[in-house]
């Protein structure tokens, strides 16, 4: 028997016809939902990138700070260890001599001397007493060599050279240095630097450097120059330029410019040249600069500067280290060994450092 189908009790819902307004509403809802999801995703990405960026620099900054602290601690340790190894002669002369001069005398690195001086809160030596002998070296040799002999930094020497209007050392300037005559010096300030350079045959920058080194203002029309009295002019060449400048309140450079324009020699230079007798000059080149200094009482730097300026070659005998000389390294100060062997102290220090022999300590 076939079963009869029971009539379904549930009534089928009749689909209502969709209007245009409803369709538009649904479409708007879908688009707005998509836009909101996209915006949320974009906001999440931005926040994630911001967090990542803020995290990296903080960690990097902490690492940099930690590295700086470690470097400072290591520097303090090295300075303390180097300070402990410095001889008493160096520590007692800190601030009285320049760091470079102490380093050259005892064969030590300049950084170790400077670190010990700073650790003891000692002010550096402000070496402003430029002598005529030191000025005479400028331009005759490289600035680095002058710095070693004078005991200053290369920057200080080059600044002094430029301030004095002296060209840097080159083979050409050594062979053909320009000697300023009294007539040419009178042109400075009265004519333009370009005109003076054209007449003299130099570069205008060199002329300007020479003019500024003498304290002469550049050429200007209608400028009034200072009038010198007869009493002031009579003192030029008789007393040092610094005394005239202090006595009458005149800049020292202007005193030098006036004296040189009149062709009057400096009294300091005249006194220095009086020492160079024919007997002393005959020793140059035949004896070492150290030996000439011992016999005459003139400093080694002055002897070397005079010899170089006048084109006298040094003694060409090459020094050979004997066993006796090597045995003295570290047992005596480098300067004493250099004086007895008649060689430069730098050679003694370099030989000792090459053999890894510690410097002499005055205990």
C-alpha positions as CSV (number, residue, x, y, z in Angstrom):
1,X,0.0,0.0,0.0
2,X,1.4,3.3,-0.9
3,X,1.7,5.8,1.8
4,X,-0.2,8.9,1.4
5,X,1.7,12.1,1.7
6,X,0.5,14.2,4.5
7,X,-0.1,17.8,3.7
8,X,2.7,20.0,5.1
9,X,1.5,22.2,7.9
10,X,4.3,24.8,7.4
11,X,3.3,27.5,5.1
12,X,5.8,28.5,2.5
13,X,6.8,32.1,2.8
14,X,6.0,34.1,-0.2
15,X,9.0,36.1,-1.4
16,X,8.3,39.8,-1.5
17,X,9.4,41.7,-4.5
18,X,12.7,43.5,-3.9
19,X,12.4,47.2,-4.5
20,X,15.1,49.4,-5.9
21,X,15.5,51.3,-2.6
22,X,16.2,48.1,-0.7
23,X,18.8,47.0,-3.2
24,X,20.6,50.3,-3.0
25,X,20.6,50.1,0.8
26,X,22.2,46.6,0.7
27,X,24.8,47.8,-1.8
28,X,25.7,50.8,0.4
29,X,25.9,48.6,3.5
30,X,28.3,46.2,1.7
31,X,30.6,49.0,0.4
32,X,30.7,50.7,3.8
33,X,31.5,47.4,5.5
34,X,34.4,46.8,3.0
35,X,35.7,50.3,3.6
36,X,35.6,50.0,7.4
37,X,37.5,46.7,7.2
38,X,40.1,48.2,4.9
39,X,40.5,51.2,7.3
40,X,40.9,48.9,10.3
41,X,43.6,46.9,8.5
42,X,45.4,50.1,7.5
43,X,45.3,51.4,11.1
44,X,46.6,48.1,12.4
45,X,49.5,48.2,10.0
46,X,50.4,51.8,10.9
47,X,50.4,51.0,14.7
48,X,52.5,48.0,14.1
49,X,55.1,49.9,12.1
50,X,55.1,52.7,14.7
51,X,55.7,50.3,17.5
52,X,58.5,48.6,15.5
53,X,60.1,52.0,14.8
54,X,59.9,53.1,18.4
55,X,61.4,49.9,19.7
56,X,64.5,49.8,17.4
57,X,65.9,53.3,18.2
58,X,65.4,52.8,21.9
59,X,67.4,49.6,21.9
60,X,69.9,51.1,19.5
61,X,70.2,54.2,21.7
62,X,70.8,52.0,24.8
63,X,73.5,50.1,23.0
64,X,75.2,53.3,21.9
65,X,75.1,54.7,25.4
66,X,76.5,51.4,26.8
67,X,79.3,51.5,24.2
68,X,80.2,55.1,25.1
69,X,80.3,54.2,28.8
70,X,82.6,51.3,28.0
71,X,84.9,53.4,25.9
72,X,85.1,56.0,28.7
73,X,85.9,53.4,31.3
74,X,88.6,51.8,29.1
75,X,90.0,55.3,28.4
76,X,90.2,56.0,32.2
77,X,91.9,52.6,32.8
78,X,94.4,53.3,30.0
79,X,95.1,56.8,31.2
80,X,95.6,55.5,34.8
81,X,97.9,52.7,33.7
82,X,99.9,55.1,31.4
83,X,100.0,57.7,34.2
84,X,101.4,55.2,36.6
85,X,104.2,54.4,34.1
86,X,105.3,58.0,33.6
87,X,108.6,59.1,35.2
88,X,108.7,61.7,37.9
89,X,110.5,64.1,35.6
90,X,107.5,64.2,33.4
91,X,104.9,64.6,36.1
92,X,106.8,67.4,37.8
93,X,107.1,69.3,34.6
94,X,103.4,69.1,33.6
95,X,102.1,72.6,32.8
96,X,105.6,74.0,32.9
97,X,106.5,72.6,29.5
98,X,104.3,71.7,26.6
99,X,103.0,68.2,26.2
100,X,104.8,67.8,22.9
101,X,108.1,68.9,24.4
102,X,107.8,66.4,27.3
103,X,106.9,63.6,24.9
104,X,109.9,64.3,22.8
105,X,112.3,64.6,25.7
106,X,111.3,61.3,27.3
107,X,110.2,59.4,24.2
108,X,106.6,59.0,25.3
109,X,103.3,59.3,23.3
110,X,101.8,62.8,23.5
111,X,98.4,61.3,24.4
112,X,99.8,59.7,27.6
113,X,101.3,63.0,28.7
114,X,98.1,64.9,27.9
115,X,96.0,62.4,29.7
116,X,98.1,62.6,32.9
117,X,98.0,66.4,32.8
118,X,94.2,66.4,32.4
119,X,93.8,63.8,35.2
120,X,95.7,66.1,37.6
121,X,93.7,69.1,36.4
122,X,96.8,71.0,35.3
123,X,96.3,73.7,32.7
124,X,98.4,73.4,29.5
125,X,101.3,75.7,28.9
126,X,100.2,78.6,26.6
127,X,103.4,79.2,24.8
128,X,103.0,82.7,23.4
129,X,106.7,83.8,23.7
130,X,107.6,83.5,20.1
131,X,111.3,84.5,19.8
132,X,113.0,85.9,16.7
133,X,114.9,82.5,16.4
134,X,111.6,80.6,16.3
135,X,110.1,83.0,13.8
136,X,113.2,82.6,11.6
137,X,112.5,78.9,11.2
138,X,109.1,79.5,9.7
139,X,109.0,78.7,6.0
140,X,112.5,77.3,6.0
141,X,111.4,73.8,6.8
142,X,108.1,72.0,7.1
143,X,105.7,73.1,9.9
144,X,105.9,69.6,11.4
145,X,109.6,69.9,11.8
146,X,109.3,73.4,13.4
147,X,106.7,72.1,15.7
148,X,109.0,69.3,17.0
149,X,111.9,71.7,17.6
150,X,109.8,74.4,19.2
151,X,107.6,72.0,21.2
152,X,104.2,73.1,19.8
153,X,101.5,71.5,17.6
154,X,101.6,71.7,13.9
155,X,98.4,73.8,13.8
156,X,99.9,76.4,16.1
157,X,103.0,76.7,14.0
158,X,101.1,76.9,10.7
159,X,98.8,79.6,12.2
160,X,101.8,81.6,13.3
161,X,103.4,81.3,9.8
162,X,100.2,82.5,8.1
163,X,99.8,85.3,10.6
164,X,103.3,86.5,9.7
165,X,102.6,86.3,6.0
166,X,105.2,83.6,5.3
167,X,104.6,81.0,2.6
168,X,104.6,77.3,3.4
169,X,107.8,75.4,2.9
170,X,108.4,74.0,-0.6
171,X,111.6,73.4,-2.5
172,X,110.9,76.4,-4.6
173,X,110.4,78.7,-1.6
174,X,113.6,77.4,-0.1
175,X,115.6,78.1,-3.3
176,X,113.9,81.4,-4.2
177,X,112.3,83.0,-1.2
178,X,111.1,86.5,-1.7
179,X,113.0,89.1,0.2
180,X,110.8,92.1,0.9
181,X,112.6,95.4,0.4
182,X,111.9,98.7,2.2
183,X,110.5,100.1,-1.0
184,X,108.0,97.2,-1.4
185,X,107.0,97.4,2.2
186,X,106.0,101.1,1.8
187,X,103.5,100.1,-0.9
188,X,101.6,97.9,1.5
189,X,98.4,99.7,2.5
190,X,99.0,102.6,0.2
191,X,98.3,100.5,-2.9
192,X,95.9,97.7,-3.4
193,X,97.1,94.1,-2.8
194,X,96.5,93.4,-6.5
195,X,98.7,96.3,-7.6
196,X,101.5,95.4,-5.2
197,X,101.3,91.7,-6.4
198,X,101.6,92.9,-10.0
199,X,104.7,95.0,-9.2
200,X,106.4,92.5,-7.0
201,X,105.5,89.4,-9.0
202,X,103.7,87.5,-6.3
203,X,100.2,86.3,-5.7
204,X,97.7,88.8,-4.2
205,X,96.9,86.4,-1.3
206,X,100.6,86.3,-0.4
207,X,100.7,90.1,-0.4
208,X,97.6,90.3,1.7
209,X,99.0,87.8,4.3
210,X,102.2,89.9,4.5
211,X,100.2,93.1,4.9
212,X,98.0,91.7,7.7
213,X,101.1,90.2,9.5
214,X,102.5,93.7,9.8
215,X,99.2,95.1,11.1
216,X,98.7,97.3,8.0
217,X,95.0,97.9,7.0
218,X,94.0,97.4,3.4
219,X,94.1,100.3,1.0
220,X,91.1,102.6,1.2
221,X,90.7,106.0,-0.4
222,X,90.5,108.9,2.1
223,X,92.0,106.9,5.0
224,X,94.1,108.8,7.6
225,X,97.2,107.1,8.8
226,X,98.7,107.6,12.3
227,X,101.2,110.4,12.7
228,X,104.4,109.3,14.5
229,X,106.2,111.8,16.7
230,X,110.0,112.3,16.5
231,X,110.5,110.8,19.9
232,X,108.6,107.6,18.9
233,X,110.6,107.3,15.7
234,X,113.9,107.8,17.5
235,X,113.2,104.7,19.7
236,X,112.7,102.4,16.7
237,X,115.5,99.8,16.6
238,X,116.9,100.9,20.0
239,X,114.5,99.1,22.2
240,X,112.3,96.1,21.5
241,X,109.0,96.7,19.5
242,X,106.9,95.3,22.4
243,X,108.2,98.0,24.8
244,X,107.3,100.8,22.3
245,X,103.9,99.3,21.8
246,X,103.2,99.2,25.5
247,X,104.6,102.6,26.2
248,X,102.6,104.5,23.6
249,X,99.6,102.2,23.2
250,X,100.4,101.2,19.6
251,X,99.7,97.7,18.3
252,X,103.0,95.7,18.0
253,X,102.3,94.9,14.4
254,X,102.1,98.6,13.5
255,X,105.4,99.2,15.3
256,X,107.0,96.4,13.3
257,X,105.5,97.8,10.1
258,X,106.8,101.3,10.7
259,X,110.3,100.0,11.6
260,X,110.6,97.8,8.6
261,X,109.3,100.5,6.3
262,X,112.1,102.8,7.5
263,X,114.6,100.0,6.9
264,X,115.6,99.8,10.6
265,X,116.7,96.4,11.9
266,X,115.1,94.9,15.1
267,X,117.4,95.2,18.1
268,X,116.7,91.6,19.0
269,X,117.8,90.4,15.6
270,X,120.8,92.6,15.7
271,X,121.8,91.1,19.1
272,X,121.3,87.6,17.7
273,X,123.3,88.3,14.6
274,X,126.2,89.7,16.7
275,X,126.7,86.2,18.1
276,X,127.4,84.8,14.6
277,X,131.0,85.7,14.3
278,X,133.2,84.2,11.5
279,X,134.6,81.7,13.9
280,X,131.2,80.4,14.9
281,X,130.0,80.3,11.3
282,X,133.1,78.3,10.3
283,X,132.0,75.5,12.7
284,X,128.6,75.0,10.9
285,X,128.6,72.0,8.7
286,X,131.9,70.7,10.1
287,X,130.6,70.0,13.6
288,X,127.2,68.7,14.6
289,X,124.6,71.3,15.7
290,X,124.8,69.9,19.2
291,X,128.5,70.4,19.4
292,X,128.3,73.9,18.1
293,X,125.7,74.7,20.7
294,X,127.9,73.4,23.5
295,X,130.9,75.4,22.3
296,X,129.1,78.7,21.7
297,X,126.2,78.6,24.2
298,X,123.6,79.1,21.4
299,X,120.6,76.8,21.4
300,X,120.5,73.9,19.0
301,X,117.4,75.2,17.4
302,X,119.1,78.5,16.6
303,X,122.2,76.8,15.2
304,X,120.0,74.6,13.0
305,X,117.8,77.5,11.9
306,X,120.8,79.7,11.0
307,X,122.5,76.8,9.1
308,X,119.4,76.1,7.1
309,X,118.7,79.7,6.3
310,X,122.2,80.2,4.9
311,X,122.1,76.9,2.9
312,X,124.9,75.2,4.9
313,X,124.5,71.4,4.8
314,X,124.7,69.4,8.0
315,X,127.4,67.0,8.8
316,X,126.7,63.9,6.7
317,X,128.4,61.3,9.0
318,X,126.0,58.5,9.6
319,X,125.7,57.3,13.2
320,X,126.1,53.6,13.9
321,X,124.8,52.1,17.1
322,X,127.5,50.3,19.1
323,X,126.9,47.7,21.8
324,X,128.0,50.2,24.4
325,X,125.5,52.9,23.2
326,X,122.7,50.4,23.1
327,X,123.4,49.3,26.7
328,X,122.8,52.9,27.9
329,X,119.2,52.9,26.5
330,X,116.8,53.0,29.4
331,X,119.6,53.4,31.9
332,X,120.0,57.1,31.3
333,X,117.6,59.9,30.0
334,X,117.3,60.0,26.2
335,X,118.4,63.6,26.2
336,X,121.7,62.8,28.0
337,X,122.5,60.0,25.6
338,X,121.7,62.2,22.6
339,X,124.0,65.0,23.9
340,X,126.9,62.6,24.5
341,X,126.5,60.9,21.2
342,X,125.9,64.2,19.3
343,X,122.7,63.0,17.7
344,X,119.0,64.1,17.8
345,X,117.0,62.9,20.8
346,X,114.3,61.6,18.4
347,X,116.8,59.0,17.1
348,X,117.6,57.8,20.6
349,X,113.9,57.5,21.5
350,X,113.0,55.7,18.3
351,X,115.9,53.3,18.7
352,X,114.8,52.6,22.3
353,X,111.2,52.1,21.3
354,X,112.2,49.8,18.5
355,X,114.1,47.6,20.9
356,X,111.1,47.7,23.3
357,X,113.2,49.2,26.1
358,X,111.2,51.3,28.7
359,X,112.2,54.9,29.3
360,X,114.5,55.9,32.1
361,X,112.7,56.7,35.4
362,X,114.2,59.2,37.7
363,X,113.3,57.5,41.0
